[in-house]
């Protein structure tokens, strides 16, 4: 009898301390948080791709600017050499 009573008390204790099911609201909030996380990760990936593309475009435009500045310098040198010859 004592063993049966001890077994029943132990069974009740184990059942009372067992895993609990999450409430529907908690489960819904968790699902919403997961969906928001996935959306944020997708947006991050999209923005990183856009950033890479823009950095590539920036580098290309910088090369064009450098080439145009060299052309300006060359033209300015031609102007300076031709104008100096005429003013004398």
Residue, then its C-alpha position, 0 to 999 in steps of 0.5 A: x500500500x505504501x509503495x502504491x501511494x508513493x508511486x501515485x504521488x510520484x506519478x502525479x508529481x511527474x505529470x504536474x511537472x511535465x511539458x506544457x503546451x503553448x497557448x495559441x496566442x503564444x504560438x501565433x506570436x511565435x509564428x509571426x516573429x518567425x515570418x518577420x525574421x524570414x522577411x527581414x533576412x530576405x530584405x537584407x539579402x536583397x539590399x546587400x545585392x543592391x549595395x554590391x551593384x551600386x558599389x560596382x557602378x560607383x567604381x565604373x563611374x569613378x573610372x570615367x571621371x578619372x578619364x575625363x579629368x585626364x582629358x581635361x588636363x590634356x586639353x588645358x595643356x594644349x590650350x596653354x601651349x597654343x595661347x602662350x605662343x600667340x600672346x608673345 
